[in-house]
């Protein structure tokens, strides 16, 4: 009887952690929230086009990096299926593109001359 109690206790204690699949799902949710939130383009009526600011891209990148951290955690927990690996790689590519966009926009937002005045 004591062995059975000990066995059940061990199963309950060590079996209650997050599974790799749950962490993967959390990462997909984080990525989806970023896509629907800060990554979403806004249509400017005056310009007649979609616009996005560097601050929006930075927020979007933060959401993407949170998702990547969760994907890395899922991988560390042992998740290795093809769908997961494909999703993880696409997330890395998106983060890389967002970083490039952010760098470009930050450069464009800077004044050409220090203090914004020509010499």
ABEGO torsion letter per residue (X at the ends): XAAAAAAAAAAAAAAABBBAAAAAAAAAAAAAAAAABAABBBBBAAAGBBBBBAAAAAAAAAAAAAAAAAAAAAAAAGBABAAAAAAAAAAAAAAAAAAAAAAAAAAAABBABBGGBBX
